[in-house]
């Protein structure tokens, strides 16, 4: 009965958000999933109809509810383009949480979201113990351009054909330890939050960010035990895990003095800026105040370099052709589109060439690639085709998750296009 009461309470809260949807169907034109499947149940209007009947359906057929809710990339394109201003992302997050509370998580999800990600020391131990066994599990691709591998023993979880990035032999924080660099010529001090991908997989992104900070005289604080930002747990509706991660990170930052908290990941930035204050409402008052203060200081690396450090694009055009993929969370979640292009144009060895549909989703969506591998591949193939057709030798983006998807799709097609973060491209200009 308590589960039903909890479900009823959650649905009452969702009702207020549903009221503003006019069912106009305008979202059809922007949903990458509907664009691929052409199924009404996959477009935002269809999912809202599902949410309106969630109480009955979750009891009658929970598997169908999960399937429909997981048919969403959480890209935010529907909310970004909605003429009525419907907060669709809030609706879907609340619906997933209501479903997770009623139906529960499986054992693997519980282990990841409630134990592993909120406890970085445990994750460190697993990384240290598991790293030597990567070669036994991972089958490296002969093509070294993408530096990806297949994992035949994990095909039940990630798919037989999926190419995944190789985890770093040593995490960024394990290599550098706790960082507390003094303020330099900029007069600024930042907290660097590398995110899981910038810490464990794409450590070159974090190297580039540190090079940028050093060159511009920006003081840096980085803990050696940040937990995950909580975005993966949120996409699964796991509130308890988010609160554990949030409390852990806020405890680290409560006595740190800084001007900005910078991440190289749009998803992390959006989580910190938009959702940390919301979830902190379930915590003690001091955490609520701190989360709000941190959210106001949160900024993504592209925006920081251009808007705060005032870097301007070069007038030079020439060199290696590079195209730019718009991350959904970066463009629609944070409103950042021009700044990454500025960083590319600063590099006089690069020539920016725009691809067709630069703002179309790449099909990653975090766990979407695991829940819907074939659909993710189909959407990703469209992005790959646009990249290759641009004639670029490099594709840049501002999101490590997008990088992972682009590496996968380009590797599957044996393409030689190099994937880079825009921070790397700018850092290459610094001596």
C-alpha positions, 0 to 999 in steps of 0.5 A: 500500500505504501508503494501505491501511496507513493505512486499516487503522490508522485502522479499528483505532482506530475499533473500540474506539469501536464496541464500546459500540454496542448497536444499540438504535436509540434514536438514531432518535428524535433524528436530524433526518436520519432524521426526514426521510428515514426511511432506516435508513442515515441514522440513527446505527445505520446509519452505525455499521454502515457504519463497521464495513464501511468497509475493504471499502466504501471500496475497492469503492464510495468514492462510496457511502461519501462519500454515506452519511457526508455524510448527517450534520449532525454535530449530536451529538443521537445522542451526547447522547441515547445511553443507552450513552454511545457517542461517536458524534461521535468515530466519525464524525469518525474515519471521515471522516478515514479516508475522506479519507486514503484517497480524498483531497480534491478540488482546491477542498477542498485549497485551502480547508483547506490554504492559505486557512483556515490563512493569514489574510493570503491570505484578507485579500487575497482579501477585499480584491480580491473585495469590489468584485465582490460586486455582480456575483456576488450578486443582492440580495433586494428584502426587506431584513429578512434582508439576503440574496442569491442567487448565480446564477453559483455555483448549482452550488456552493450551489444555485439557490434558496439565499439567503446572507448578504452578506459584510461590505465590510470584515472585523471585524479589518480595521476594528479591527486588533489589539486589546489593551485593558487590564483594567477594573473587572471585573479580567478579561482575555479573548481574543476569537476572533470566528470566521470568521462573526463576522469576515467576515459577521456583524460586528454580533455582534462589535460587540455582544461588544466593547460588552459587554466595554467596558461591564463593564470587561473587558480584551480581546486580539484578534489581527488574523490569527487563522486558522479554528478548524478545525471545517470542516476536521474535518467533512471529515476534513482533519487536516493543515489542522487542524494548520496552523490550530491551530499558527498560532493557538497561536503567536499566543496563546503569550505572551498572558496572559488569563483566558478565551478567548471566542467568539460561535460555539458551533462555535468554542467546542466546537472549541477546548474539545474538539478543540484538545487532541486534535489538539495531540497531533500537535504538539510538547509546548509546543503540547500544554500550551498547547492544554490550557490554552486549552481549559480557559479557553474559553467561549462569550459567553452563558455568560461574561455570565451565569456569569462576569459574573453578569448576571440576567434582568429580571422585566419581560415585554413588548415585541417577541415574540422566540423562541429557537432552540437551536443543537445545538453550544451545547445538546448540545455545550456544555450551554448552554441557560438562559444565552441565554434570560437574555440575552433576558430582560434586554432589557425591550423583548423578550418571550420566547415559546418556539417548538415544537421549539426544540431541533430542528436547523435543518438547517445543519450547515456543509457539509451545506447544500452536500452535501445542499441539498434535505435541508437545506432540508426540515429548515430549513423545519420550523424556519422553520414553528415560528418563524413559528407562534410569532408572534415578530417576532425569532428569536434564537440563539447560533450564526452558522451557524444564523443563516445557515440561518435567514436563508436559510429565512425569506428563501425564504418572504418572512418578516419575522422578524428574525434576531439573535444573543443577544449583540446583544439583550443589547448593545442594553440597554447604554448 
